[in-house]
């Protein structure tokens, strides 16, 4: 039984119900669910209101936790640390880093969150990146979801990481996304990556444009305009 509360935050991911059940089985306790909240910043802040403890585990609706993840070995956050992020394996390009990974986070930090395109980059305090891999980010559940992942991540990386990632690391990750060729819907992830890079180049100095990256309706409209009316729900 984990000493931490846990929340799965989902929006429209086709596998969210199954991954919620998987998370509960692996953690050995109840995992709360927040679903369909419009506005990414608002959704994360609401997570702080559904838990009872200051530190809690937070998983995205497309995160598949590893069956051997040992939650009893998880250490609480030290003073001054607002979040720890475990790595997740990317199913279309083989990368393993914080994208889509499991998080241990302070609810007080969420309540004090500032403004950033990558919402959790605006938490007060330090962010830790664990070397351990905690699972797989199963974002490639439909053409749209795969495209959206590539578009958002590469637009943010190409503009400049808000987590102070080294430029060489950012370039390597962008290149890997743009050459995605493994797993379901990999061509859509690659297309999204390339289109996200172009978006960043066009609007690098128009910061307001980057707010669209957190707007599901805008993202879906951009996808359908470029790729037709593909399935967006699985």
C-alpha positions in Angstrom: 0.0 0.0 0.0 1.5 3.3 -1.0 2.0 6.1 1.5 1.0 8.6 -1.2 -2.3 9.5 -2.8 -2.5 8.9 -6.5 -4.4 10.6 -9.4 -4.8 9.6 -13.0 -5.5 12.8 -15.1 -7.3 12.0 -18.3 -9.0 14.0 -21.1 -10.0 11.9 -24.1 -7.5 9.0 -24.2 -9.1 5.8 -25.5 -7.2 3.6 -23.1 -7.6 5.7 -20.0 -10.1 3.3 -18.2 -7.8 0.3 -18.6 -4.7 2.3 -17.6 -6.4 3.6 -14.5 -7.2 0.0 -13.5 -3.6 -1.0 -14.2 -2.3 1.8 -12.0 -4.6 0.8 -9.2 -3.4 -2.9 -9.4 0.3 -1.9 -9.5 0.1 0.7 -6.7 -2.0 -1.6 -4.5 -4.7 1.0 -3.6 -7.3 3.3 -4.9 -6.3 5.8 -7.5 -8.4 8.9 -7.9 -9.5 10.0 -11.4 -10.0 13.5 -12.9 -11.4 13.3 -16.4 -12.4 15.7 -19.2 -11.5 19.0 -17.5 -11.0 21.7 -20.2 -7.8 23.7 -19.8 -4.6 21.9 -18.9 -3.5 24.4 -16.3 -7.0 24.2 -14.6 -6.9 20.4 -14.7 -3.6 20.2 -13.0 -4.6 22.7 -10.4 -7.8 20.7 -9.7 -5.7 17.6 -9.0 -4.5 19.4 -5.9 -8.1 19.6 -4.7 -9.0 15.9 -5.0 -6.1 14.5 -2.8 -5.8 14.5 0.9 -2.0 14.5 1.2 0.6 17.1 0.4 2.6 14.8 -1.8 0.9 12.6 -4.4 1.6 10.5 -7.5 0.2 11.9 -10.7 -0.1 9.9 -14.0 -1.4 11.1 -17.3 -4.3 9.3 -18.9 -2.0 7.5 -21.4 0.6 6.3 -18.9 1.1 2.6 -18.6 2.9 1.9 -15.3 5.5 -0.9 -15.3 4.2 -4.0 -13.5 7.4 -4.2 -11.4 7.4 -0.5 -10.3 8.0 -0.6 -6.6 6.0 2.2 -5.0 7.1 1.2 -1.5 10.6 2.3 -2.5 9.5 5.8 -3.4 11.1 8.4 -1.2 9.2 11.6 -0.3 10.3 14.9 -1.9 12.9 16.8 -0.1 12.4 20.4 1.1 12.5 22.8 -1.9 11.6 20.1 -4.4 8.2 20.5 -6.0 8.1 17.5 -8.3 10.0 14.3 -9.2 9.5 12.9 -12.7 10.3 9.3 -13.6 11.2 8.3 -17.2 8.7 6.8 -19.6 9.5 4.7 -22.7 8.3 6.3 -25.9 6.7 3.5 -28.1 7.3 5.1 -31.5 11.0 6.2 -31.3 12.5 4.4 -28.3 13.4 7.5 -26.3 13.2 7.2 -22.5 13.0 10.5 -20.6 10.5 12.5 -18.6 7.9 13.0 -21.4 4.7 11.3 -20.2 6.4 9.9 -17.1 5.0 9.3 -13.6 5.3 12.2 -11.2 5.4 12.8 -7.5 4.2 16.3 -6.9 3.3 18.7 -4.1 -0.3 20.0 -4.1 0.9 23.3 -2.6 3.2 23.7 -5.7 0.2 23.2 -8.0 -1.7 25.8 -6.2 1.2 28.3 -6.7 1.9 27.3 -10.3 3.0 30.1 -12.6 2.6 30.5 -16.4 4.4 28.3 -18.9 3.4 26.5 -22.1 4.6 23.2 -20.6 2.4 23.8 -17.6 4.3 21.9 -14.9 7.5 23.7 -15.8 6.1 26.7 -14.0 6.0 25.0 -10.6 7.8 26.9 -7.8 10.9 25.1 -6.4 13.2 22.5 -8.0 12.2 19.6 -10.2 14.0 16.3 -10.0 14.4 13.9 -12.9 14.7 10.3 -11.8 16.9 7.9 -13.8 14.5 5.0 -13.3 11.9 4.2 -16.0 8.5 3.8 -14.5 6.5 2.7 -17.5 5.5 3.5 -21.1 3.7 6.6 -22.4 1.0 5.1 -24.6 0.1 8.3 -26.4 -0.1 6.5 -29.8 -3.7 5.3 -29.4 -5.1 6.9 -32.5 -3.7 8.9 -35.4 -4.7 12.2 -33.8 -3.3 11.3 -30.4 0.0 10.3 -31.9 0.2 13.4 -34.0 -0.7 15.7 -31.1 2.1 14.2 -29.0 4.7 14.8 -31.7 3.4 18.3 -32.5 3.3 19.6 -28.9 6.5 18.1 -27.7 8.6 19.1 -30.7 7.1 22.6 -30.9 8.1 23.1 -27.3 11.6 21.6 -27.7 12.3 23.5 -30.9 11.3 26.7 -29.3 13.5 26.0 -26.2 12.9 23.6 -23.3 11.3 25.2 -20.3 13.1 22.6 -18.1 16.6 24.0 -19.0 17.4 21.0 -21.1 20.7 21.2 -22.9 20.4 22.3 -26.6 22.1 19.1 -27.8 19.7 16.9 -25.9 16.7 18.9 -27.3 18.0 18.5 -30.9 18.5 14.8 -30.5 15.1 14.3 -29.1 13.5 16.4 -31.8 15.3 14.4 -34.4 14.2 11.1 -32.9 10.5 12.2 -32.8 10.7 13.4 -36.4 12.0 10.0 -37.4 9.5 7.9 -35.4 8.9 4.6 -37.2 8.0 2.0 -34.5 4.7 1.1 -33.0 1.1 2.0 -33.9 0.6 5.3 -35.7 4.3 6.2 -35.7 4.0 8.1 -39.1 1.5 10.4 -37.5 3.8 11.1 -34.6 6.6 11.8 -37.0 4.4 14.1 -39.1 3.3 15.9 -35.9 6.9 16.4 -34.9 7.9 17.9 -38.2 4.8 20.2 -38.2 5.6 21.2 -34.6 9.1 22.2 -35.6 7.7 24.3 -38.4 5.2 25.9 -36.1 8.0 26.8 -33.6 10.1 28.3 -36.4 7.2 30.4 -37.6 5.9 31.6 -34.2 9.1 31.6 -32.0 8.6 35.2 -31.2 4.8 35.2 -31.0 4.5 33.8 -27.5 0.7 34.0 -27.5 0.5 31.5 -30.4 2.1 28.8 -28.1 -1.0 28.9 -25.9 -2.7 26.9 -28.7 -0.6 23.9 -27.7 -2.9 23.5 -24.7 -6.1 23.9 -26.6 -7.6 20.5 -27.6 -10.1 22.0 -30.1 -7.4 24.0 -31.9 -5.1 21.0 -32.0 -7.8 18.8 -33.4 -8.7 21.4 -36.0 -5.1 21.7 -37.1 -4.8 17.9 -37.4 -7.9 17.5 -39.5 -6.9 20.4 -41.8 -3.6 18.7 -42.5 -4.5 15.0 -42.4 -8.2 14.7 -43.0 -10.9 13.4 -40.7 -8.9 10.5 -39.2 -10.2 8.8 -36.1 -9.4 10.8 -33.0 -10.8 8.5 -30.4 -9.0 5.2 -31.2 
